[in-house]
């Protein structure tokens, strides 16, 4: 079972909110996941500290187990 660290969309129409989750690669985008490791609110200003929240300890653990971050999550990790 290949694991991915990726975004899962929530919120309302025209008001997106994303959770950063660890999920099997075969699961749908908003489907089942194993653990939430952060969140992302694109509607906040870029300099706002609450725009991206990551649990670095859990992300390091999942990467050590073999989970692959998606392209967008990789950008978030490189910035923090």
GROMACS elastic network, one bead per residue, 0.5 to 0.9 nm:
[ bonds ]
;  ai    aj funct       b0    kb
    1    24     6  0.65363   500
    1    25     6  0.77302   500
    1    26     6  0.85089   500
    2    23     6  0.85729   500
    2    24     6  0.57872   500
    2    25     6  0.57371   500
    2    26     6  0.80652   500
    2    66     6  0.78298   500
    2    67     6  0.69446   500
    2    68     6  0.81757   500
    3    22     6  0.66431   500
    3    23     6  0.56187   500
    3    25     6  0.55264   500
    3    26     6  0.87277   500
    3    62     6  0.85557   500
    3    66     6  0.70385   500
    3    68     6  0.63552   500
    3    69     6  0.86536   500
    4    21     6  0.80660   500
    4    22     6  0.56592   500
    4    23     6  0.54795   500
    4    24     6  0.60349   500
    4    25     6  0.56427   500
    4    66     6  0.87205   500
    4    67     6  0.51411   500
    4    69     6  0.55613   500
    4    70     6  0.67262   500
    5    20     6  0.67885   500
    5    21     6  0.55626   500
    5    23     6  0.64796   500
    5    24     6  0.87654   500
    5    25     6  0.89395   500
    5    37     6  0.85270   500
    5    59     6  0.81909   500
    5    62     6  0.82745   500
    5    63     6  0.85576   500
    5    67     6  0.64618   500
    5    68     6  0.60033   500
    5    70     6  0.60512   500
    5    73     6  0.70580   500
    5    74     6  0.89965   500
    6    19     6  0.82298   500
    6    20     6  0.55589   500
    6    21     6  0.55782   500
    6    22     6  0.65337   500
    6    23     6  0.74556   500
    6    29     6  0.83220   500
    6    68     6  0.87063   500
    6    69     6  0.62091   500
    6    70     6  0.53733   500
    6    71     6  0.83948   500
    6    72     6  0.76880   500
    6    73     6  0.62010   500
    7    18     6  0.58919   500
    7    19     6  0.56343   500
    7    21     6  0.61878   500
    7    22     6  0.87823   500
    7    29     6  0.74415   500
    7    30     6  0.84287   500
    7    39     6  0.82824   500
    7    40     6  0.83555   500
    7    70     6  0.81611   500
    7    72     6  0.80972   500
    7    73     6  0.74613   500
    8    17     6  0.84437   500
    8    18     6  0.53726   500
    8    19     6  0.51536   500
    8    20     6  0.63026   500
    8    21     6  0.67102   500
    8    29     6  0.56845   500
    8    30     6  0.51042   500
    8    31     6  0.80445   500
    9    16     6  0.67281   500
    9    17     6  0.59450   500
    9    19     6  0.65529   500
    9    20     6  0.89805   500
    9    29     6  0.74998   500
    9    30     6  0.61281   500
   10    15     6  0.86670   500
   10    16     6  0.60685   500
   10    17     6  0.50271   500
   10    18     6  0.56098   500
   10    19     6  0.73903   500
   10    30     6  0.78791   500
   11    14     6  0.84855   500
   11    15     6  0.58639   500
   11    17     6  0.50638   500
   11    18     6  0.77463   500
   12    16     6  0.60518   500
   12    17     6  0.80584   500
   13    16     6  0.68998   500
   15    42     6  0.89878   500
   15    43     6  0.76435   500
   16    41     6  0.72623   500
   16    42     6  0.72444   500
   16    43     6  0.76588   500
   17    39     6  0.78336   500
   17    40     6  0.63689   500
   17    41     6  0.51027   500
   17    42     6  0.69524   500
   17    43     6  0.81514   500
   18    38     6  0.87849   500
   18    39     6  0.57146   500
   18    40     6  0.50649   500
   18    41     6  0.62906   500
   18    42     6  0.81718   500
   19    36     6  0.66907   500
   19    37     6  0.77554   500
   19    38     6  0.59636   500
   19    40     6  0.61422   500
   19    41     6  0.86541   500
   20    35     6  0.87285   500
   20    36     6  0.59197   500
   20    37     6  0.56286   500
   20    39     6  0.51593   500
   20    40     6  0.71435   500
   20    53     6  0.89240   500
   20    54     6  0.79997   500
   20    73     6  0.77664   500
   21    33     6  0.65055   500
   21    34     6  0.72395   500
   21    35     6  0.56652   500
   21    37     6  0.55791   500
   21    38     6  0.70239   500
   21    39     6  0.83860   500
   22    33     6  0.59323   500
   22    34     6  0.55329   500
   22    35     6  0.53772   500
   22    36     6  0.64606   500
   22    37     6  0.72158   500
   22    59     6  0.87272   500
   22    62     6  0.78080   500
   22    67     6  0.76472   500
   22    69     6  0.87573   500
   23    26     6  0.82549   500
   23    27     6  0.67388   500
   23    28     6  0.89497   500
   23    29     6  0.88359   500
   23    31     6  0.86289   500
   23    32     6  0.69542   500
   23    34     6  0.54698   500
   23    35     6  0.74093   500
   23    67     6  0.87681   500
   24    27     6  0.54698   500
   24    28     6  0.87852   500
   24    32     6  0.82696   500
   24    33     6  0.69130   500
   24    34     6  0.78799   500
   24    67     6  0.89453   500
   25    28     6  0.80459   500
   27    30     6  0.81570   500
   27    31     6  0.59524   500
   27    32     6  0.63374   500
   27    33     6  0.75639   500
   28    32     6  0.72917   500
   29    32     6  0.83406   500
   30    33     6  0.83926   500
   33    36     6  0.77823   500
   36    39     6  0.80037   500
   36    55     6  0.88853   500
   37    53     6  0.85364   500
   37    54     6  0.61410   500
   37    55     6  0.53402   500
   37    56     6  0.79556   500
   37    58     6  0.64582   500
   37    59     6  0.65464   500
   38    52     6  0.74908   500
   38    53     6  0.52114   500
   38    55     6  0.57939   500
   38    56     6  0.87624   500
   38    59     6  0.89309   500
   39    50     6  0.88733   500
   39    51     6  0.80040   500
   39    52     6  0.59338   500
   39    53     6  0.53318   500
   39    54     6  0.67027   500
   40    50     6  0.80128   500
   40    51     6  0.56212   500
   40    53     6  0.64960   500
   40    54     6  0.86727   500
   41    44     6  0.60947   500
   41    50     6  0.76255   500
   41    51     6  0.50066   500
   41    52     6  0.65826   500
   41    53     6  0.89932   500
   42    45     6  0.77600   500
   42    46     6  0.82068   500
   42    51     6  0.65019   500
   42    52     6  0.83736   500
   43    46     6  0.87976   500
   43    51     6  0.78607   500
   44    47     6  0.83242   500
   44    48     6  0.65021   500
   44    50     6  0.77134   500
   44    51     6  0.56506   500
   45    48     6  0.53859   500
   45    49     6  0.89006   500
   45    51     6  0.71490   500
   46    49     6  0.82518   500
   46    51     6  0.68867   500
   47    50     6  0.88573   500
   47    51     6  0.78698   500
   48    51     6  0.56202   500
   48    52     6  0.84203   500
   49    52     6  0.68352   500
   49    53     6  0.78148   500
   50    53     6  0.62226   500
   52    76     6  0.77520   500
   54    57     6  0.88392   500
   54    58     6  0.88068   500
   54    59     6  0.79071   500
   54    76     6  0.87361   500
   54    77     6  0.84091   500
   54    80     6  0.87285   500
   55    58     6  0.56964   500
   55    59     6  0.63027   500
   55    60     6  0.87864   500
   56    59     6  0.50378   500
   56    60     6  0.60488   500
   56    61     6  0.85332   500
   56    77     6  0.87431   500
   57    60     6  0.52800   500
   57    61     6  0.63099   500
   57    62     6  0.88627   500
   58    62     6  0.62155   500
   58    63     6  0.85956   500
   59    62     6  0.52005   500
   59    63     6  0.61518   500
   59    64     6  0.85488   500
   59    67     6  0.88845   500
   60    63     6  0.51955   500
   60    64     6  0.61318   500
   60    65     6  0.86887   500
   61    64     6  0.51307   500
   61    65     6  0.63493   500
   61    66     6  0.88640   500
   61    67     6  0.89519   500
   62    65     6  0.50096   500
   62    66     6  0.63927   500
   62    67     6  0.54655   500
   62    68     6  0.84159   500
   63    66     6  0.50687   500
   63    68     6  0.64475   500
   63    69     6  0.78569   500
   64    67     6  0.73167   500
   69    72     6  0.79854   500
   69    73     6  0.57354   500
   69    74     6  0.57471   500
   70    73     6  0.52524   500
   70    74     6  0.60408   500
   70    75     6  0.87488   500
   71    74     6  0.51105   500
   71    75     6  0.64920   500
   71    76     6  0.89337   500
   72    75     6  0.51793   500
   72    76     6  0.65062   500
   72    77     6  0.88322   500
   73    77     6  0.61933   500
   73    78     6  0.86320   500
   74    77     6  0.50680   500
   74    78     6  0.61675   500
   74    79     6  0.86884   500
   75    78     6  0.51784   500
   75    79     6  0.62975   500
   75    80     6  0.88327   500
   76    79     6  0.53128   500
   76    80     6  0.64517   500
   77    80     6  0.53269   500
